[in-house]
Amino acid sequence: MTATILRPVVPFVVALAIGAIVLLATGHDPLDFYQLLVREAFGGTDRIAATLSSATPLLFTGLATALAFRAGVFNVGVEGGFIAGGLAAAITAAHMTGSLGTVTALLAGAAAGTLVSALPGWLRARWGVDEVVTTLMFNFIVTGITGWLVTAFLQAKGVANSATPLVRADLPDLLPPYALTSGVLIGLAAVAGYAGWIRHSTRGYELRQTGLNPRFAAAQGIQVNKVIVIAMLLSGAVAGLGGGSHALGVVHRFVDGFSPGYGFTGIAVALLGRNSAVGVVVGAILFGALASAGTTAQLFSDIPVDIVNVLSGTVMVFAVVRLWRQR
């Protein structure tokens, strides 16, 4: 357990070292800046709530990516599933109220995400089409289609930018007035379910074996192509559920620029966590802390917020290096 927690931290330590060199080269004190980041990420209830709020969408996208990775499928289309799920949930919740409306909207989001991953999964299993290419292209397709649907048919009245009407079924807040909703509990529950399923179910065993060695898995009688399709569908469902949670709990509608790249950051989260449940949680919180602290640290320092982007990018680079070494 300790090793699982520490593995995602190692690339962050390396990134901090590189960031310190950049800060020193520009005449700033790295220690002061890092203390500021820690304080802005975890220094009080409001800051912890902000960090967890930033980490919530990454729980979903990191888990969605990890599910596909476990089966040996490199799904980079989680961003598209997140966006499609957000639109489906927002439209559903705009016409329903109460707990039933919330649950129905979240299910609609999961269904939309599943549809986004269905065709790339089938193409990979049936024809061996590279899923990296198809899922990457689907991100652009989904972004274009959702934008067109909102502008042409779903635009809210009296709103200048591309946005749907406000939802009538919200996710409840956990710590009013802080921007932390019950979406984080849904994300943690999904991660916990993944941890039990991947270790203790027959289908989870088949998925793990397919990811480790598909030829050996086939020799065991495992239907590799079926497992790949299932992994892609589950990955899309989790991504869509995350988009629905974000729409109902944070944005309260679907807007242009709904996701600032949560799906791509989820890839780094999954890589850092080695596709484990605990690793996904740790990676999501670390990236959430960087995002949350970076938006407020510039108010108390003359250091540009771009240094936070340098840290995040360095973490992603070393996460990919770890994946390459593993392979």
HULINNOR-V334493 format. One record per pair of residues at least 12 apart in sequence whose ideal C-beta (glycine too) atoms are under 7 Angstrom apart, sorted by the first residue. I is the first residue (numbers start at 1). J is the second residue. Records with the same first field share a line. If there is no record, write none. Layout:
I->J + J
This chain:
1->278
4->276 + 278 + 279
5->278 + 282
7->274 + 279
8->272 + 273 + 279 + 282 + 283 + 286
11->272 + 315 + 318 + 319 + 322
12->286 + 315
14->318
15->311 + 314 + 315 + 318
16->34
18->314
19->307 + 310 + 311
22->307 + 310
23->307
28->303
33->301 + 303
36->297 + 300 + 301
37->293 + 297
40->293 + 296 + 297
41->289 + 292 + 293
45->175
46->178
49->175 + 178 + 179 + 180
50->179 + 292
51->285 + 288 + 289 + 292
52->180 + 184 + 288
53->179 + 180
54->288 + 291 + 292
55->284 + 285 + 287 + 288
56->183 + 184 + 187
57->242 + 246 + 262
58->262 + 265 + 266 + 269 + 284 + 287 + 288
59->187 + 188 + 191 + 280 + 281 + 284
60->187 + 190 + 238 + 239 + 241 + 242 + 245
61->78 + 82 + 239 + 242 + 262 + 263 + 265 + 266 + 269
62->266 + 269 + 270 + 273 + 280 + 283 + 284
63->190 + 191 + 194 + 238 + 280
64->78 + 81 + 235 + 238 + 239 + 242 + 266
65->78 + 266 + 267 + 270
66->270 + 273 + 275 + 280
67->194 + 231 + 234 + 235 + 238
68->231 + 232 + 235
69->270 + 275
70->198 + 207 + 208 + 211 + 231 + 275
71->207 + 210 + 211 + 227 + 228 + 231
72->210 + 211 + 214
73->124 + 131 + 228 + 231 + 232
74->131 + 132
75->117 + 131 + 135 + 232 + 235
76->132 + 135 + 136 + 267
77->116 + 117 + 120 + 135 + 136 + 138 + 139
78->235 + 239 + 263 + 266
79->139 + 259 + 261 + 262 + 263 + 264
80->116 + 138 + 139 + 142
81->113 + 116 + 117 + 236 + 239 + 240 + 243
82->239 + 242 + 243 + 259 + 262 + 263
83->142 + 143 + 146 + 243 + 258 + 259
84->112 + 113 + 116 + 142 + 146 + 240 + 243
85->109 + 110 + 112 + 113 + 239 + 240 + 241 + 242 + 243 + 244
86->109 + 243 + 244 + 246 + 247 + 254 + 258
87->146 + 254
88->108 + 109 + 111 + 112
89->105 + 106 + 108 + 109 + 243 + 244 + 247 + 248
90->164 + 167 + 247 + 253 + 254
91->154 + 164
92->104 + 105 + 108
93->105 + 167 + 168 + 169 + 248
94->164 + 165 + 166 + 167 + 168
96->168 + 169
97->168 + 169
98->169
101->168 + 169
102->169 + 171 + 248
105->169 + 244 + 248
106->241 + 244 + 245
108->244
109->240 + 241 + 243 + 244
110->237 + 240 + 241 + 244
111->240
112->240
113->236 + 237 + 239 + 240 + 241 + 243
114->233 + 236 + 237 + 240
116->138 + 142 + 236
117->232 + 233 + 235 + 236
118->233 + 236
120->134 + 135 + 138 + 232
121->228 + 229 + 232 + 233
122->229
124->228
125->225 + 228 + 229
147->162 + 256
150->162 + 163 + 164 + 254
161->255 + 256
162->255 + 256
163->253 + 254 + 255
164->253 + 254
165->253
166->252 + 253
167->247 + 248 + 252 + 253
169->248
170->248 + 249 + 252
171->183 + 245 + 248 + 249
181->249 + 250
183->245 + 249
186->245
190->238 + 241
191->277 + 280 + 281
192->277
194->277
195->277
203->230
206->222 + 227
207->227 + 231
209->222
210->222 + 224 + 227 + 228
239->263
265->287
268->287 + 315 + 316 + 319
269->283 + 284 + 287
271->319 + 320 + 322 + 323
272->319
287->312
290->308 + 311 + 312
294->308
